[in-house]
């Protein structure tokens, strides 16, 4: 039987406590955004945030991801730029029937290992107009439905994935 040292247990406890505090604060902030700052609702919001934090730690224990603020800012800026450009292109295609649509699927080989990080990236990439991740193929590549497969969708996804991995410390 392998026993862990008191130092490793206290370090793991500190990481878990830190993760719980960050999650509880985030859940409470979310509660405030939804419910406002009604004084009667604050105790309920606090209790809900603590409960949600406890459940989230059970379902998704703290991992190795470390958020890098500058990389997250770069990812956010690229996402905003891509969203505006892609959204305008989708709207243009919707209102101008002469613009060609070439819908179909592409297979994008993901570098992020299966798990929470990959799921988060798929959810993130689904927010970009004109593309929709639909699952993986037999080779574990991400299948993405596109409005125009002649566009550089794989290159865009590679850039998004690199920024995503850097922002969350997966590289």
Secondary structure by P-SEA (a helix, b strand, c coil): cccccaaaaaaaaaaaaaaaaaaaaaaaaaaaaaccccccaaaaaaaaaaaaaaaaaaacccccccccaaaaaaaaaaaaaaaaaaaaaaaaaaaccccccbbbbbbbbbcccccaaaaaaaaaaaaccccccccccccccbbbbbcccccaaaaaaaaaaaaaaaaaccc
